[in-house]
Amino acid sequence: MSTYFPLIPYYSRRAYQILKQSKNSFFSALTYFNVDFAYNYITKSTPNVIIRDGVISERKLGEYICLKVPAYKRLLKENRVDKPVIDKENYLLENDFTDMLPNGDIGYADVISVSSGSSGKPFFWPRGKYLELETTIIHEILLKYVFDIDKKHTLFINAYSMGMYVAGVFTNNAVTRIAERGYNISIINPGISEKDIIRIIKEIGRAYDQIIISGYPPFILDVIEAGRNEGIKWKEKDLKFIFGAEAISEEWRNNLLKLIGDTNKYFSSFNTYGSADLAMLGHETPFSIFIKDQLVKNKHLYKTILNSRSISTLVQYHPSLKHFNEKNGELFCSGLGGIPLYNYNLHDHGSVYTIEDMIGLFESVGVNIIKLAEKENIPIWNLPFVVLFGKSDQTVTLYGLNVYPQTIRKALESKELIDFVTARSTISTEYKKRGTQYLKVIVELKKGERVSNSKRNKISEKVFQILFEDNYEYRTLYQKIGDKAKPVIKLVMYGRIAENRGIKQQWIKR
């Protein structure tokens, strides 16, 4: 099977000719792109280069957007700033749809998705051929070198919500293109139908060497538990997972893998960091999962390296495809999509590290992370890192301090609670009759579990413990006002938190 990445199978001949004549060095390089070369380059050479002549520098991307995009040209003229910060509020919602496309050409909107609206009003996102191809390349590298699709007959179950939302259609397009390149992989798109997924596994799953399920993490856990109740013996399946749209904790991952009897956690799953805005921004690798695992296990490392901040997500990214910057604790990204974005504020709290930075952080506390990884036979993906601590607009406040949903989820995903809660919750700031503020946490119980005071007390104690340990501001507040800072827990039966369980839910209530 050829591993070269020709463009012809992905586009009509006319589209192919347009791309070849576009003078875009990235597309020219992809005509001769070799997945094996890319992987070897990532894992055995210097970082920051995958395609030697196809790298679109941030500067060149900025020049392209300044020259081609009407809305951005107007923004520059009005603000007289070389590199203005843009975001959804000041750019996307302030301009006409076509004005944000290159040359105002609707032809760049060949596929349109919609954001989930989890942080506000949904937005329609066109994505061009570049993003489609870029996502296919990343998927092929991951599927081949993490899940061995070149060696195993694979059934890929796409359990993301289908329709207008970005992840489901994007995943189907990428895997379909990969299958056309000669891999023994079949994709089926049941979407967020738990019953259909279980039926697929029961009726045709045995025909394949392995099964990959991609989807929203809480929904995948629902599927695994439902399948177990219907008699599926997960330990007899070679099961792999791709997660998206939500952060996961290592305790959550360990619990899921325990349910299916998988002990090889670094090659059993990976989470993706993406958005409708710019598709796949980054993804976990065996190396990034290993690093996150070490940070979580070692409290000294956790405190020293992360200042006791709770990690939402830790991924690596391809600097030839996306450009990240960090300013005042928020992440900014530039990339070429249907709507090209330059110096775009994602409103995610996080930090950016080169691989040398990450190695140095571990060395500063006497740990050689490279030797530790090699001892576990984990390949070193020579790519920079993004560490996420949550969305800047996804918090509630208690006496002026920020409380993040992932801190509450860390408590609910602990081994003390995970047997009777789904880890789905909603947090809000509420007020008593006299105006006293308090933190309310609504927690969903697992199917078949009943509300009880003992469960409520156990949850309350664990949530308080994690808040006290992980949130310095909360610890200071509790020392000042005592039990008034303790969260109030309300338990609800299974299915009461999210009606549509396969897409993003509202973790906070304002």
C-alpha positions as CSV (number, residue, x, y, z in Angstrom):
1,M,0.0,0.0,0.0
2,S,1.4,3.4,-0.9
3,T,1.8,5.8,2.0
4,Y,2.0,8.9,-0.2
5,F,-0.7,11.4,0.3
6,P,-2.0,12.3,-3.2
7,L,-4.7,14.9,-3.4
8,I,-6.7,13.4,-6.3
9,P,-8.8,10.9,-4.2
10,Y,-10.0,13.7,-2.0
11,Y,-11.3,16.2,-4.5
12,S,-12.8,16.3,-7.9
13,R,-10.3,16.7,-10.8
14,R,-11.3,20.3,-11.2
15,A,-10.7,21.1,-7.5
16,Y,-7.4,19.3,-7.7
17,Q,-6.3,21.5,-10.6
18,I,-7.3,24.6,-8.7
19,L,-5.3,23.6,-5.7
20,K,-2.2,22.7,-7.8
21,Q,-2.4,26.2,-9.5
22,S,-3.0,28.1,-6.2
23,K,0.7,28.6,-5.5
24,N,0.0,27.4,-2.0
25,S,3.3,25.7,-0.9
26,F,1.4,23.6,1.7
27,F,-0.7,21.9,-0.9
28,S,2.3,21.5,-3.3
29,A,4.2,19.8,-0.5
30,L,1.2,17.5,0.3
31,T,1.3,16.2,-3.2
32,Y,4.4,14.3,-2.1
33,F,3.5,14.0,1.5
34,N,4.5,10.7,3.2
35,V,2.9,9.8,6.5
36,D,5.8,7.5,7.6
37,F,8.2,10.4,6.9
38,A,6.1,12.7,9.0
39,Y,5.9,10.4,11.9
40,N,9.6,9.6,11.8
41,Y,10.3,13.3,11.7
42,I,8.0,14.0,14.6
43,T,9.5,11.3,16.8
44,K,13.2,11.2,15.8
45,S,14.2,14.7,14.7
46,T,13.9,18.3,15.8
47,P,10.5,19.8,16.6
48,N,8.5,22.4,14.6
49,V,8.8,20.9,11.1
50,I,6.6,18.2,9.6
51,I,6.5,19.4,6.0
52,R,9.8,21.1,5.1
53,D,8.6,23.4,2.4
54,G,4.9,23.4,3.4
55,V,5.1,25.3,6.7
56,I,2.9,28.3,6.7
57,S,4.6,30.7,9.1
58,E,2.5,32.9,11.4
59,R,3.9,35.9,9.7
60,K,2.9,34.7,6.2
61,L,-0.5,33.7,7.4
62,G,-1.0,37.2,8.8
63,E,0.1,38.7,5.5
64,Y,-2.4,36.5,3.6
65,I,-5.3,37.4,5.9
66,C,-4.4,41.1,5.7
67,L,-4.4,41.0,1.9
68,K,-7.3,38.7,1.2
69,V,-10.0,39.1,3.9
70,P,-12.2,42.2,3.6
71,A,-13.3,42.2,7.3
72,Y,-9.8,41.9,8.6
73,K,-8.6,44.7,6.2
74,R,-11.3,46.9,7.6
75,L,-10.4,46.0,11.2
76,L,-6.8,47.0,10.6
77,K,-7.9,50.4,9.1
78,E,-10.2,51.2,11.9
79,N,-7.9,50.1,14.8
80,R,-4.5,51.1,13.2
81,V,-2.9,48.2,15.1
82,D,-0.6,45.7,13.3
83,K,-1.9,42.6,15.0
84,P,-5.3,43.3,16.7
85,V,-6.8,40.7,19.0
86,I,-10.0,39.2,17.5
87,D,-12.6,36.9,19.1
88,K,-16.2,35.9,18.6
89,E,-17.6,39.1,20.0
90,N,-15.5,41.8,18.3
91,Y,-14.9,40.0,14.9
92,L,-17.2,37.1,14.1
93,L,-20.5,38.7,15.4
94,E,-19.6,42.2,14.0
95,N,-19.0,41.2,10.4
96,D,-21.0,39.8,7.5
97,F,-20.4,36.1,6.8
98,T,-18.9,36.6,3.4
99,D,-16.7,39.5,4.4
100,M,-14.7,37.1,6.6
101,L,-14.0,34.7,3.7
102,P,-10.9,35.2,1.5
103,N,-11.8,37.7,-1.2
104,G,-15.3,37.6,0.1
105,D,-15.8,34.5,-2.0
106,I,-18.6,32.2,-0.9
107,G,-16.8,29.4,-2.7
108,Y,-14.6,29.0,0.4
109,A,-17.7,27.9,2.3
110,D,-17.9,24.5,0.6
111,V,-18.8,22.8,4.0
112,I,-20.5,24.6,6.8
113,S,-20.6,23.5,10.5
114,V,-22.1,25.1,13.5
115,S,-20.5,25.6,16.9
116,S,-22.2,23.9,19.9
117,G,-23.1,27.2,21.5
118,S,-21.8,26.0,24.9
119,S,-20.3,29.4,25.6
120,G,-23.0,31.5,23.9
121,K,-24.8,31.8,20.6
122,P,-24.0,29.1,18.0
123,F,-22.0,30.3,15.0
124,F,-21.9,29.0,11.5
125,W,-18.4,28.0,10.5
126,P,-17.4,27.4,6.9
127,R,-14.4,25.2,6.5
128,G,-12.3,25.1,3.4
129,K,-10.4,22.3,1.7
130,Y,-7.3,23.1,3.8
131,L,-8.9,22.1,7.1
132,E,-10.4,19.0,5.6
133,L,-7.0,17.8,4.4
134,E,-5.2,18.9,7.5
135,T,-7.6,16.9,9.7
136,T,-7.2,13.8,7.5
137,I,-3.4,13.9,7.8
138,I,-3.5,14.2,11.6
139,H,-6.1,11.4,11.9
140,E,-4.0,9.1,9.7
141,I,-0.8,9.7,11.7
142,L,-2.7,9.0,15.0
143,L,-4.7,6.0,13.7
144,K,-1.6,4.3,12.2
145,Y,0.9,4.9,14.9
146,V,-1.3,4.8,18.0
147,F,-4.0,2.3,16.9
148,D,-2.1,0.2,14.3
149,I,-4.8,0.4,11.6
150,D,-2.2,-0.7,9.0
151,K,-2.0,-4.0,10.9
152,K,-5.5,-4.6,12.1
153,H,-8.9,-4.9,10.4
154,T,-10.7,-2.0,12.1
155,L,-14.3,-1.0,12.7
156,F,-14.6,2.7,13.3
157,I,-17.8,3.7,15.2
158,N,-18.4,7.5,14.8
159,A,-20.5,8.3,17.9
160,Y,-20.3,12.1,17.6
161,S,-23.5,13.9,16.9
162,M,-24.1,14.1,13.2
163,G,-25.7,16.9,11.2
164,M,-24.4,20.5,11.5
165,Y,-22.0,19.9,14.4
166,V,-18.4,19.9,13.4
167,A,-16.9,16.7,15.0
168,G,-19.2,14.0,13.5
169,V,-19.0,15.1,9.9
170,F,-15.3,16.0,10.1
171,T,-14.5,12.6,11.6
172,N,-16.5,10.8,8.9
173,N,-14.8,12.7,6.1
174,A,-11.3,12.1,7.5
175,V,-11.7,8.4,8.1
176,T,-13.4,7.8,4.8
177,R,-10.5,9.4,3.0
178,I,-8.1,7.3,5.0
179,A,-10.0,4.1,4.0
180,E,-9.8,5.1,0.4
181,R,-6.0,5.0,0.7
182,G,-6.0,1.3,1.2
183,Y,-6.3,0.7,4.9
184,N,-8.6,-2.1,6.1
185,I,-10.9,0.2,8.0
186,S,-14.7,0.5,7.9
187,I,-16.6,3.5,9.3
188,I,-20.2,3.5,10.5
189,N,-22.0,6.7,11.7
190,P,-24.7,5.8,14.3
191,G,-24.2,9.3,16.0
192,I,-25.5,9.5,19.5
193,S,-27.7,6.5,19.4
194,E,-26.7,4.2,22.3
195,K,-28.9,1.4,21.1
196,D,-27.5,1.5,17.6
197,I,-23.9,1.4,18.8
198,I,-24.6,-1.7,21.0
199,R,-26.4,-3.4,18.1
200,I,-23.5,-2.7,15.7
201,I,-21.0,-4.2,18.2
202,K,-23.1,-7.2,18.8
203,E,-23.9,-8.0,15.2
204,I,-20.8,-7.1,13.2
205,G,-18.1,-6.3,15.8
206,R,-16.7,-9.8,15.8
207,A,-15.7,-9.5,12.2
208,Y,-13.0,-7.0,13.1
209,D,-9.7,-7.2,14.9
210,Q,-10.3,-4.0,16.8
211,I,-13.1,-1.5,17.3
212,I,-12.5,2.3,17.6
213,I,-15.3,4.4,19.1
214,S,-15.1,8.2,18.8
215,G,-17.4,10.5,20.7
216,Y,-18.2,12.7,23.7
217,P,-16.5,11.2,26.8
218,P,-19.6,11.0,29.1
219,F,-21.6,9.5,26.3
220,I,-19.0,6.8,25.6
221,L,-19.1,5.9,29.3
222,D,-22.9,5.6,29.0
223,V,-22.4,3.2,26.0
224,I,-19.9,1.0,27.9
225,E,-22.1,0.7,30.9
226,A,-25.2,0.0,28.9
227,G,-23.4,-2.6,26.8
228,R,-22.2,-4.3,30.0
229,N,-25.8,-4.4,31.2
230,E,-26.8,-6.0,27.9
231,G,-24.3,-8.8,28.2
232,I,-21.4,-7.5,26.1
233,K,-18.1,-8.8,27.4
234,W,-15.9,-5.8,26.8
235,K,-12.8,-7.6,28.0
236,E,-13.1,-9.9,24.9
237,K,-13.0,-6.9,22.5
238,D,-10.0,-5.0,21.3
239,L,-11.5,-1.6,22.0
240,K,-9.9,1.9,21.4
241,F,-11.3,5.4,22.0
242,I,-11.1,8.8,20.5
243,F,-12.6,11.6,22.7
244,G,-13.6,15.1,21.8
245,A,-15.5,18.2,22.9
246,E,-14.6,17.7,26.5
247,A,-11.7,17.4,28.9
248,I,-11.1,14.1,30.7
249,S,-9.3,13.4,33.9
250,E,-6.8,10.5,34.3
251,E,-9.1,9.0,37.0
252,W,-11.9,9.0,34.5
253,R,-9.8,7.4,31.8
254,N,-8.5,4.7,34.2
255,N,-12.0,3.9,35.3
256,L,-13.2,3.5,31.6
257,L,-10.3,1.3,30.7
258,K,-10.9,-0.8,33.9
259,L,-14.4,-1.4,32.7
260,I,-13.1,-2.9,29.4
261,G,-10.1,-4.7,31.0
262,D,-7.5,-2.6,29.1
263,T,-4.2,-2.0,30.9
264,N,-2.2,-0.3,28.1
265,K,-3.5,3.2,28.7
266,Y,-1.0,5.1,26.6
267,F,-2.1,3.3,23.4
268,S,-5.8,2.8,24.1
269,S,-7.2,6.2,23.7
270,F,-6.5,9.8,22.9
271,N,-8.4,13.0,23.5
272,T,-8.6,15.8,20.9
273,Y,-8.5,19.6,21.6
274,G,-10.6,21.2,18.8
275,S,-13.2,23.7,18.0
276,A,-15.6,24.6,15.2
277,D,-13.4,27.6,14.6
278,L,-10.2,25.9,13.6
279,A,-10.9,22.1,13.7
280,M,-8.3,20.1,15.5
281,L,-6.0,22.4,17.5
282,G,-4.1,19.7,19.2
283,H,-4.4,16.1,20.4
284,E,-3.1,13.7,23.0
285,T,-0.2,11.4,22.2
286,P,1.1,8.4,24.2
287,F,3.9,10.8,25.3
288,S,1.5,13.6,26.4
289,I,-0.7,11.1,28.3
290,F,2.4,9.8,30.1
291,I,3.5,13.3,31.1
292,K,0.0,14.2,32.4
293,D,0.0,10.9,34.3
294,Q,3.3,11.8,36.0
295,L,2.0,15.2,36.9
296,V,-1.2,13.8,38.4
297,K,0.6,11.0,40.3
298,N,3.4,13.1,41.8
299,K,2.0,15.8,44.1
300,H,5.4,17.4,44.3
301,L,5.5,17.8,40.5
302,Y,1.9,18.9,40.4
303,K,2.6,21.6,42.9
304,T,5.9,22.7,41.5
305,I,5.2,22.6,37.8
306,L,1.6,23.6,37.7
307,N,1.3,25.7,40.9
308,S,-1.5,23.2,42.0
309,R,-3.7,24.3,39.1
310,S,-6.1,21.5,38.0
311,I,-5.2,20.4,34.4
312,S,-8.2,20.3,32.1
313,T,-6.3,19.0,29.0
314,L,-2.7,18.4,28.0
315,V,-2.1,17.9,24.3
316,Q,0.6,18.4,21.7
317,Y,0.1,20.3,18.5
318,H,1.6,20.7,15.0
319,P,3.3,24.1,14.7
320,S,3.3,23.8,10.9
321,L,-0.5,23.8,11.0
322,K,-1.4,25.9,14.0
323,H,0.3,28.8,15.8
324,F,-0.3,29.3,19.5
325,N,0.6,32.2,21.8
326,E,-0.2,32.8,25.5
327,K,-1.1,36.2,26.9
328,N,-2.1,36.9,30.4
329,G,-3.0,33.2,30.9
330,E,-5.3,33.0,27.8
331,L,-4.6,31.1,24.6
332,F,-4.5,32.8,21.2
333,C,-4.4,30.8,17.9
334,S,-3.8,31.5,14.3
335,G,-4.8,29.2,11.5
336,L,-6.1,28.9,8.0
337,G,-9.7,27.7,7.7
338,G,-12.8,28.6,5.7
339,I,-12.6,31.8,7.9
340,P,-8.9,32.4,8.3
341,L,-8.1,33.5,11.9
342,Y,-5.1,35.5,13.1
343,N,-4.3,36.3,16.7
344,Y,-7.7,34.8,17.7
345,N,-8.6,34.7,21.4
346,L,-9.9,31.2,22.1
347,H,-10.9,32.3,25.7
348,D,-9.2,29.2,27.0
349,H,-7.0,29.4,30.1
350,G,-3.8,27.7,29.4
351,S,0.0,27.7,28.8
352,V,2.2,26.9,25.8
353,Y,5.4,24.9,26.1
354,T,8.0,23.8,23.7
355,I,9.2,20.2,24.2
356,E,12.5,21.7,25.6
357,D,10.4,23.8,28.1
358,M,8.5,20.7,29.2
359,I,11.7,18.6,29.7
360,G,13.3,21.5,31.6
361,L,10.3,21.7,34.0
362,F,10.8,18.1,34.9
363,E,14.5,18.5,35.2
364,S,14.0,21.4,37.6
365,V,12.6,18.9,40.1
366,G,15.1,16.2,39.4
367,V,13.1,14.1,36.9
368,N,14.3,12.9,33.5
369,I,11.0,12.5,31.7
370,I,12.6,11.3,28.5
371,K,14.3,8.3,30.3
372,L,11.1,7.5,32.2
373,A,9.1,7.5,28.9
374,E,11.7,5.3,27.1
375,K,11.6,2.9,30.0
376,E,7.9,2.4,29.3
377,N,8.6,2.1,25.5
378,I,6.7,5.3,24.8
379,P,7.8,7.2,21.7
380,I,8.8,10.8,22.1
381,W,6.5,13.0,19.9
382,N,8.8,15.9,19.3
383,L,6.1,18.5,19.3
384,P,5.2,21.5,21.5
385,F,2.5,21.3,24.2
386,V,-0.7,23.2,25.1
387,V,-1.8,22.8,28.8
388,L,-5.4,23.8,29.3
389,F,-6.9,24.8,32.7
390,G,-10.4,25.6,31.4
391,K,-12.4,28.2,29.5
392,S,-12.1,31.8,30.8
393,D,-15.9,32.2,30.2
394,Q,-16.7,28.8,31.9
395,T,-16.6,29.7,35.5
396,V,-18.9,30.7,38.3
397,T,-17.9,33.1,41.1
398,L,-18.2,32.6,44.9
399,Y,-17.4,35.7,46.9
400,G,-15.4,37.0,43.9
401,L,-13.3,33.9,43.3
402,N,-13.5,31.6,40.3
403,V,-14.8,28.0,40.5
404,Y,-14.2,25.8,37.5
405,P,-16.3,22.9,36.4
406,Q,-13.3,20.6,35.9
407,T,-12.5,20.9,39.7
408,I,-16.0,19.6,40.5
409,R,-15.6,16.9,37.9
410,K,-12.3,15.8,39.4
411,A,-14.1,15.1,42.6
412,L,-17.0,13.3,41.0
413,E,-14.6,11.1,38.9
414,S,-12.7,10.0,42.0
415,K,-12.7,6.3,43.0
416,E,-14.8,7.1,46.1
417,L,-17.8,8.4,44.0
418,I,-17.6,7.1,40.5
419,D,-19.5,3.9,41.3
420,F,-22.7,5.8,41.9
421,V,-22.5,9.1,40.0
422,T,-22.1,9.8,36.2
423,A,-19.8,12.7,36.9
424,R,-22.2,15.0,35.1
425,S,-23.0,18.1,37.1
426,T,-24.2,21.7,36.9
427,I,-22.7,24.4,39.1
428,S,-24.2,27.8,39.9
429,T,-23.9,30.7,42.3
430,E,-27.1,31.0,44.3
431,Y,-28.4,33.3,47.1
432,K,-30.2,32.7,50.3
433,K,-33.1,34.9,51.4
434,R,-30.8,37.2,53.3
435,G,-28.6,37.6,50.2
436,T,-25.9,35.3,51.4
437,Q,-24.1,33.7,48.4
438,Y,-23.4,30.0,48.1
439,L,-22.2,27.4,45.6
440,K,-24.8,25.0,44.3
441,V,-23.8,21.7,42.6
442,I,-26.4,19.5,41.0
443,V,-25.1,16.0,40.6
444,E,-26.5,13.2,38.4
445,L,-26.7,9.7,39.8
446,K,-26.0,6.6,37.7
447,K,-28.9,4.6,36.3
448,G,-30.7,2.7,39.1
449,E,-29.2,4.7,41.9
450,R,-31.5,6.4,44.4
451,V,-31.1,9.8,46.2
452,S,-30.0,9.4,49.8
453,N,-28.4,11.6,52.5
454,S,-25.4,9.3,52.8
455,K,-24.6,9.7,49.1
456,R,-25.2,13.5,49.3
457,N,-22.9,13.7,52.3
458,K,-20.2,11.6,50.7
459,I,-20.3,13.8,47.5
460,S,-20.2,17.0,49.6
461,E,-17.1,15.9,51.5
462,K,-15.2,14.9,48.4
463,V,-16.2,18.1,46.4
464,F,-15.1,20.2,49.4
465,Q,-11.8,18.3,49.7
466,I,-10.9,18.8,46.1
467,L,-11.9,22.5,46.1
468,F,-9.8,23.0,49.2
469,E,-6.8,21.2,47.8
470,D,-6.8,22.5,44.2
471,N,-8.1,26.0,44.5
472,Y,-5.9,28.4,46.5
473,E,-8.5,31.2,46.4
474,Y,-11.1,28.8,47.7
475,R,-8.8,27.6,50.5
476,T,-8.2,31.2,51.6
477,L,-12.0,31.9,51.4
478,Y,-12.8,28.9,53.6
479,Q,-10.3,30.0,56.2
480,K,-12.1,33.3,56.4
481,I,-15.8,32.4,56.3
482,G,-15.8,28.7,57.3
483,D,-18.6,26.4,56.4
484,K,-20.5,29.1,54.5
485,A,-18.0,28.4,51.7
486,K,-19.0,24.7,51.5
487,P,-20.9,23.7,48.4
488,V,-24.6,22.7,48.6
489,I,-25.2,19.4,46.8
490,K,-28.4,18.5,45.1
491,L,-28.8,14.9,43.7
492,V,-30.9,14.1,40.6
493,M,-31.8,10.8,39.0
494,Y,-30.1,9.6,35.8
495,G,-31.1,11.5,32.7
496,R,-32.0,14.8,34.5
497,I,-28.8,16.7,33.8
498,A,-28.6,16.4,30.0
499,E,-31.5,15.4,27.7
500,N,-29.3,15.0,24.7
501,R,-26.4,13.0,26.2
502,G,-24.2,12.8,23.1
503,I,-23.3,16.5,22.8
504,K,-21.8,19.2,25.0
505,Q,-23.9,20.0,28.0
506,Q,-24.0,23.2,30.1
507,W,-21.7,22.6,33.0
508,I,-22.5,26.0,34.6
509,K,-25.7,27.8,35.1
510,R,-25.6,31.6,35.3
